Amino acid sequence: MRPGFILREAGKSLKQNIVMVVSVVLVTFVSLTFVGASVLLQLQINQMKGYWYDRMEVAVFLCDTTSQELNCAGEAVTDEQRQNIEAMLSSPELEPYIKEFAYESKAEAFEHFQEQFENSPLLNQLQEGQLPESFRIALNDPEKYPVINETFSTVPGVESVIDQRELLEKVFQLVRVASASAAVVAGVMIVCAVLLTGTTIQLSAMHRRLETTIMRLVGASKTSIQLPFIIEGVIAAVIGSLLASGTLWLLMKFLVEDKLASENLGVAFISTSEVLLIAPGLLLIGIVLATISSVVTLKRYLKV
């Protein structure tokens, strides 16, 4: 088997089917871009979970005159009820669960809201005193939220007990849907890439049927006959994979690192290093799919 001959034959085949090869490159590029985006979205979810979950608090909101909960009956929390709640938070029974807690008055709640939603139109729709007072609780183990909920949900003066992780989980759920959608599109595009690669190899084999017949008659091995076609498919897949990795790197660099991360310093974003981490996997997927598609097509149409 002569490597030089095989590479020349592969180059000849690429030139003869340049339009189909470009089509394979583009479909592979799009499909692997979606695959990579799906993986990166999942990595972002995992990183944000690890960063935020330990920072999430449990909020025990106290009753207000506007509260509709049965536990409040339209009456604001009294000083005695507030002191009782604080005493419960400091009790030895809850000490193993609570890392620290702090009281937040209505004025403090409004001040924090102004800081968090500085550029939001919601700021103009809210006035001081409309936000309820609360106790903010940091837990030693965030998974122990049910203990706090069961303890305080029926205590007089308590309107509700909210685990901020539940709010965050809703955001994560939306990102998971986007990730799953990208994965579905990627799956469809991968099928298209496999079929298109097979079609390209089939056309190459048909155009060179006379040559391959002569090679077979003079005793050329199956590998020598098939390898130029397989290399053709693999080259197209490699180019598509590299384009996908490059596109994802540029998006992470200029959209995430330079823009989103710099504008949202409190959010843990993934970086271009994650793209470099998954790039070999995308390349391997492209090569494997192209190889399998080429081999199956050659066995069916080339009859060698």
N, C-alpha and C positions, 0 to 999 in steps of 0.2 A: 504493500500500500504506500503510494507516494503522496506525502502531504502537499507538495507543491501542485501536483495535478488536481488533487481534490479541492484545494482552495481556488484554483483557476476555474474549475467547473462551477463551484459555488458562486464565484463572481460573475461568470457568464449567465447563470440562472437568475441572479439578482438583476442584471441589466435587462434581461428579456422580460421580466415581470415587475418592472419598477413601480408601476401604478398599484398593483396588488400588494406589493411589499410595503409601500407607503401606507396603504389602507390597514395592513396588519399592524404597522408601527403605531398608527393613530388609535386604533381600537385597543391595542395593548396598553398604550399610554393612558387613555381615559379609564379603562377598567382598573388598572393598578393604582391610578390616582385615587379612585374611589375606595379601593381596598386600603390604601395607606391612610386616607382621611378617616375611615372608620376606625382603624387601629389607633390613630392619634387622638380621636375624640374619646375613646375608651381610656387611653392613658391620661388624658386631661381630667376625666371624671375621677379616676383613682387618685390622682395627685391632689385634686381639690378636696376629695373626701379626707385624705390623710392630713391635709393642712387645716381644714375648717372644722372637722368633726370634734377635735379636741378643744376647739375654741368656742364652740356653740354653747349657749347658755339655756337654762330653763327659766322662763319668765312666769312669775306668779302675779297675774294682774288682779288688782284690788277693785272692789265695787265702787261704782259711781252712781250718781243720781239718774244717769241715762242708761244704766245697765239693764238689759232685758233678761238676764239669767235668773232662774228661780231662786238661786242661792243668795241673790242680792235683793230681790223684791223692790227694785227701784230706789234703794237707799244706799247712800255712800258709806264706805267703811268708817267705823268709829276708831278713835284713838285706842280704845281698849282692845278691839279686834286686831288692829295693826300690831300692837305690842304682843298680843298672844301669838300671832303668826311669826313674829321675830323670835319670840322665845322658843317656839317649836323648831325653827331653823337652827337655833343654837343648842338644841337638846342633845344629850348623849346618844339617843336612839338614831338620830340622823347624821351624827358626826362622821361615821364611816363612809357616808355617801357624798357629803358636801365638802368640796374643797374650799370654797369661799362664797359669800353672798353679800349683796349690797342693796340698799333701798334706793329707789329712784322716784323722786317726786314728780308731779305734773310739770313743773317748770323745767326740771332736768330732762324729762322725757321730750319736751318740746325743743329744748336746746340741742339734744342729740339728733332729733329728727331734722332740724335745720342743717346740721353738719352733714348728715348722710344724704339728704336730698336737696343739696344747695342749688342745683340747676334744674330741679324738677318742677313742673307746673303744679304738682301736688302741694307745694309749699304755700301757694296762694289760697288754697282751699281749706287750710287748717289754721285754727287759732289756738293761742296758748290756753291751756285748761281743758282742751278737748281730748287729749291723750290721758289715759288712766295712769295712776301711780302703780308701782310694781316693786317686787323683789326680784333681782337678777341673781340666779344661782349657777355657779360653776360646779360641775360634778367631778368626782374623782374618776368615775367610770360613766361615760355618757350613755351606756346601755342600761343604766339603772334608773332611767327617767320614769318608768312605771311606778317605782317606789314613791317618788316625789308627787306624781300625779294622784296616786291613791291616797296619799297622806293629806294633801291640801285641797283637792277638788271639791270637797264638801264642807270645808272649814268656813264658818261665818266670816264674811268680809272678803272672800275670794271669789272673783268673777270667773276666772279661767286659769288653767295651767297650760302653757304652750311650750312645746319642745321646738327650739329653733331648727333642729336637725330635720324636722318634718317639712319645714318650709324649704330648706335647702334640698331635701330629697325631691321635691316637686320640680325644682330647676334641673336636677340631675336626670330626672325622668324624661324631661324634654330633650336633653342632650342625648340620652340613650335612644330615644326615638329617632333623632337625627342620625346617630351612629348606625342604628339598625337599617334605616332607609338607605344610607350610603352603602352598607354591606349588601343589601338586596340589589341595588343598581350595579354594584361591582360584580355580583354573581352573574347577572344577566349579561353584562359587558364581557366578562371572562368567557362565557359560553360563545358569544359572538366572535371573540378573538380566536378561540379554538377552531370554530367552524371556518372562519376566514383564513386562518393559517392552513388548515387542511385543504381548502379550495385553491389557495396559492400554490401549495406543493403539488396538488393534482394537475394544475395547469402546466407547471414546470415539467412534470413527468410526462404529460401528453406531448408537449413540444419537443421533448428529447427522447421520445420512445425509440426512434431508430438508433440513436447513439447508445442507449442503455441495452437495446437488443444485441447490438454488435459487441458491446463490452461483455455481455453475458455469454455470447458464443465463443469469445476468445478466452474465456475462463476467468474473468474478473470476479472477485469475491462480492458477496452481498453488501459487505461493509463499504467497499470501494464505490459501489453503485449508489447506495442509499445515502452515504455521508454528505455529499454535496447538497442534496435536498434538505437534509436535516440541518446542516449549517446555515442554509438560507433562512429557514424558519427561526432558528435560534438567534441569528444576527438581528432579524426584525424585532424579535421579542426583547433582546438586550437593549436595543435602541429605545424601544417603548418604555422599558423599565427604568432606564436612566433618565428619560424625559420626565417620567412620573416622579421619581425621587427628587430631581432638580426642581420641579414645580412645587412640590410639597416643601422643600427647603426654602425656596423663595417666599412662599406664603408664610411660613413660620418666622422667617427673618424679618420681613418688612411689615406684615400684618400683625403678627402676635408679639414678637420681641420688641420691635421698634415703635409700635403704636399701642396695642392693647396693654402690654405689660408696663409700658412707661406711663400710661394714663390711669392704670389701676394698680397702684403699688401694693395694695392690700390683698391682691389675688395671686395665688400661686399658679403661674402658667408653665406649661411645658416649653421646651426650647428646641433649637435646631439639632441639638444632640440626640433627641429622640428620633428625628428623621434619619440621622446617620445610623441610628440603631436598627431601624426597620428597613433601611434601604437594601441591605444584603438579602433580606427575606423577600422583598419585592422582586429583586433580580432572580432569585432562585425560583420563585413562582413562575415568572415569565419563561425562564429556560425550561423548566419541567413541563409546563403546558405546551410549549412549542415543540419540544422533543416528542412528547406522547402523541400530539396531533400529527406530527410529521410521520412518525413510525407507523401509526395506524393507517394513515392515508396511503403510504407507500406499499404496505402489505396488501392493501385492497386494490390499488390501481396499477402498481408497477409489476406486481406478480413476481417479486424476487425474494 
